[in-house]
Each structure stands twice: as C-alpha cells, then as structure tokens.
C-alpha cells in the first residue's frame, strides 16, 4: 500500500499527500491510540501537528540541501534516498523525523557524490481509483501465486525491485491469470483462450 506514495516520479512537497487510504490509517493508528489514552492538552496537539506537518513537507521538498555526514532532523537530501530507485538505497532512511535512528540501526544511506534520482514508477497510474485498487489486486495475485506465507512474510518471489508492482492495471478490470479461471468463465471461453 505504501507503494502508492513511492510511485511519484517527481518528489516535492505535494508528493507527501500521495498515499493509499490504508497506508494513512496504519501510519496514524498508533498516534490516535496514544492520543485517546494520554489525552494531551489541545495546544500540545496543535504544536505537534504543525511540527510534524512542516517536517514531512520539508523532507519531501524539491530543494537543494547541503551534504553532511550526519543529520539530526529530516531534510530533503537524506529523505530523497528513501524514495530513490537506486538499488543501494533499497530499504534505507526509514525514520520520518529523526535520522539518528537510521544511523543507529544501520539503515542510513547518505552518499556524498551521488544523485538520488530516479524516483517512482512511471508505469503506475495517476488515476486515484486505480491507485487505491491496485494494491488489493497485487495482494490477491500474490496470494494466488505464492500463498498465504508470502503475504505474511512480505517475502515475495515476484519482487522485481522494491517499488515495482506485481500488476499495474490500466483500468479497474481484474483480468484472471491463466492458471486461475474466473468464476464466470464458461467452458467455451476457456477452450478458446
């Protein structure tokens, strides 16, 4: 589901809002649980919302930022590697707001003399309905092709790269795979395929 966010081929502050609704729900669920449990002062919530919103937009901004060997706060240069299609940047720079945790856990990627482009998946649809439907198609096909274990382990044999879709439909029509006949197929239709 997070692939929708990473499908954007141009990275800027607007890319921050390209998310699948399930992805947003999963990101925000722990925050909502903490808010219900802790019931902080609304002024604190307003302040934290402002800081989080600013940091997220700044991290996705299309601006030049100087290279440093270590970063305290998220910045465009460091976070762009999280969105890069460069194989060396795969599964790197996860922390949204505090990069020292990436350095601590060995997931930081911060080369000095490389460019983080290209980004995203040009074949991924810009249609919002297709963006929200495609992950369900991918999950279904992964289950059909590799079984429940692949869904649970997130270790698919179909991964070509970390952002490539298993299937990117141009429309909302799901075409059954040859080894998975559709329930509405008739014997004559299957014989002609």
ChimeraX attribute file (.defattr): number of C-alpha atoms within 10 A of each C-alpha:
attribute: neighborCount
match mode: 1-to-1
recipient: residues
	/A:1	20
	/A:2	15
	/A:3	21
	/A:4	24
	/A:5	18
	/A:6	25
	/A:7	25
	/A:8	21
	/A:9	18
	/A:10	18
	/A:11	23
	/A:12	17
	/A:13	17
	/A:14	13
	/A:15	17
	/A:16	18
	/A:17	11
	/A:18	18
	/A:19	20
	/A:20	18
	/A:21	14
	/A:22	13
	/A:23	15
	/A:24	14
	/A:25	12
	/A:26	11
	/A:27	11
	/A:28	12
	/A:29	12
	/A:30	11
	/A:31	11
	/A:32	12
	/A:33	11
	/A:34	12
	/A:35	13
	/A:36	10
	/A:37	9
	/A:38	9
	/A:39	10
	/A:40	11
	/A:41	9
	/A:42	9
	/A:43	9
	/A:44	10
	/A:45	13
	/A:46	11
	/A:47	11
	/A:48	12
	/A:49	12
	/A:50	12
	/A:51	13
	/A:52	14
	/A:53	13
	/A:54	12
	/A:55	19
	/A:56	20
	/A:57	19
	/A:58	18
	/A:59	24
	/A:60	23
	/A:61	21
	/A:62	16
	/A:63	14
	/A:64	9
	/A:65	11
	/A:66	10
	/A:67	13
	/A:68	11
	/A:69	7
	/A:70	12
	/A:71	15
	/A:72	10
	/A:73	14
	/A:74	20
	/A:75	24
	/A:76	22
	/A:77	22
	/A:78	26
	/A:79	26
	/A:80	24
	/A:81	26
	/A:82	22
	/A:83	28
	/A:84	22
	/A:85	22
	/A:86	16
	/A:87	9
	/A:88	11
	/A:89	19
	/A:90	17
	/A:91	14
	/A:92	20
	/A:93	25
	/A:94	17
	/A:95	17
	/A:96	17
	/A:97	17
	/A:98	16
	/A:99	21
	/A:100	18
	/A:101	16
	/A:102	17
	/A:103	17
	/A:104	9
	/A:105	8
	/A:106	11
	/A:107	18
	/A:108	23
	/A:109	19
	/A:110	22
	/A:111	16
	/A:112	10
	/A:113	7
	/A:114	7
	/A:115	12
	/A:116	19
	/A:117	15
	/A:118	15
	/A:119	20
	/A:120	21
	/A:121	18
	/A:122	11
	/A:123	13
	/A:124	23
	/A:125	18
	/A:126	14
	/A:127	11
	/A:128	12
	/A:129	11
	/A:130	18
	/A:131	24
	/A:132	17
	/A:133	19
	/A:134	25
	/A:135	21
	/A:136	12
	/A:137	21
	/A:138	17
	/A:139	17
	/A:140	13
	/A:141	17
	/A:142	21
	/A:143	16
	/A:144	13
	/A:145	16
	/A:146	14
	/A:147	13
	/A:148	13
	/A:149	12
	/A:150	16
	/A:151	14
	/A:152	10
	/A:153	8
	/A:154	11
	/A:155	11
	/A:156	17
	/A:157	10
	/A:158	13
	/A:159	12
	/A:160	10
	/A:161	11
	/A:162	13
	/A:163	21
	/A:164	18
	/A:165	21
	/A:166	17
	/A:167	15
	/A:168	18
	/A:169	19
	/A:170	14
	/A:171	12
	/A:172	14
	/A:173	10
	/A:174	13
	/A:175	11
	/A:176	12
	/A:177	11
	/A:178	9
	/A:179	8
	/A:180	11
	/A:181	12
	/A:182	13
	/A:183	7
	/A:184	7
	/A:185	10
	/A:186	10
	/A:187	8
	/A:188	8
	/A:189	9
	/A:190	11
	/A:191	7
	/A:192	6
	/A:193	6
